[in-house]
Amino acid sequence: MIALGSDHGGYNLKEEIKKYLDEKEIKYKDCGTSSEERTDGPIFAEKVVESIQNKECDSGILICKTGSAMAMVANKFRGIRCAVCYSEDSAKQAKEHLNTNIVALPAEYINTSKAIVIIRTWIASEFLNGRYLDRLQMIEEIEDKNMK
C-alpha cells in the first residue's frame, strides 16, 4: 500500500497518479490535500509518514511544486528515507542505493507521464545491499545520535 500526499501545488499531479495506480491495481491511501486551495504541505507529509510508521502503508509518494519541502518534512522522522526524484535514473538510484521508502516529486518541473515513469521505476527497483547497506547503517547511527 502506498500513501499519497500533496499540497495545493501537487494536487493535480496527485490526482493523475491515482488514476495510474488504479489502472495498475496498486492500492493506495490518499492522505490529502483534496483541492487546489492553498494549504501547507507539512500537514500532508506528516500524514504520509505516520501511515508508514504505523505500518498502514509500506511506502509513500509526496508531491509539491519542487518536492523539496515535502522531502525536508519527511526526513525529519526516524526511519524515513525520502528523496526528490526528477528522472528515471534518480528514482532508480534512490531505491537501489538509499532504500528510500518515500519519493518526493516536483510537480512544477515534471509532467504526468514523467511522474509515472519515475514512480514505475522506483516501485520496480530494489535495494542493492552490499556497500549501500553500510551507508544506511551510517544514516541510522546519525539518526540515533541526533533524533532524541
N, C-alpha and C positions, 0 to 999 in steps of 0.2 A: 504494500500500500504506500502510495506517495502522498505526502502532504503538500498542498499548493498554497502559496500566499503571495499577495502583491499589494502595493499601494495603488493610488489612482493612476500613476504613470505606467504601471504594468498591467492594469486591469484588462484591457483589450487583448493583450498577448496571452494573459492567463486564460481567458475565455476560449481563445483559439487552441491553446494547449489542451484544455479539457476536451475539446472536440477530437483531437488526435488520440488522447488517452482512451476516450470512449470507443473510438473506431478500432483501436488495438486491444480493447477489453482489458485495459490496465486499470486497476482500482486506484482511486484517489480520494482524498478528503480535501475539500475546498475550505481553507481557513480564512477566506476573505482577501480582500475587500469585495463588496458586492456592487460597486458602481465606479464611475469616473469622478465622483465627487471627491474633492480634496480630503485627504486623510494622512495619517502618519504611519509610515512603513514599519517602524519598530513594533507596533501592536501586532501586526500580522506575522512578522518574522518570529516573534516570541511564541505565537500560537503554533507555528510550524515546528519550531524547536521542541516545544512541550509535547507535541504529538509524537515526535521521535523519542524523546526521553521517556515518555510514558509507555513506549513500545506499541502505541496505537498504529504508528506508521514506521516503515523501515527507512525511508529517505524523504527528501524534500526538494521542492523547486520554489525558489523565491524570485520575484520579478519586480524591479523598479526601473526608473529611467536608465541608470548606469549600472545597476547590480551591486554597486559598492556599498551603499547604505545598508542594504539587506544583509550582505555578507559580513559587514562590520558587526551588526547586531548578533547574527547567528554565531559568530566566532567568539562571542563573549561567554558562551555556555560550555561547560565541561563536556568533552566527548563529541563536540560538534566540529566538523571539518567542512567548511563551506568555501568554495572557490567561485569567483566570477568567471564565467566561460562565455567566450565570444566567437569560438570556432570549434570545428570538429576536433582538431588537434588539442586545443586547450581542455576540452571535455574529456578526451581520452586520457591525457596525462593527469588530469585532476583525480580521476578514479584509479588509474594504474599506479601512480606514484604516491598519491596522498590519501587514497581510500576515502575520498570525500563522501559524506552522507547527505550533503545538500549542494545543489548547484544554484548559483545566482545568475540571472540573465539580465542583460542590459537592453530593455525594450526600445530605447531610443536609437540603438545602434545596430539592431538586427531585425529582420522581418520574420514572419511566421514560419516560412519554410526553413530559414536558417536555425530558428529556435528548435524546430522539430528535429533537424539533423543533429544538433547539439544534444538534445535530450536522448534521442535514439542511440547515439554514440556513447553517451555517459551511462545509460542503463546497460548497454551491451558490454561495456568494458569491465574488466576485473582487476582487482588489486594484484600486483605482481609479487608481493612479499620480498624476499631477498634483502638487498641493501635498503630497500624502501621501508621495510619493517623496522630497521634500526632508526630511520628518520622519524617514523611515527612514535616510536618509544621515546625519542628525544622530545617530541612535541608533548607527549603525555607527562614527561618529567617537568617540563616548563609549566604545564597546566597545574601540576601538583604544587609546584613552588609558588606560583603567582595567583592561583584561584583558590582563595581560602574561604 
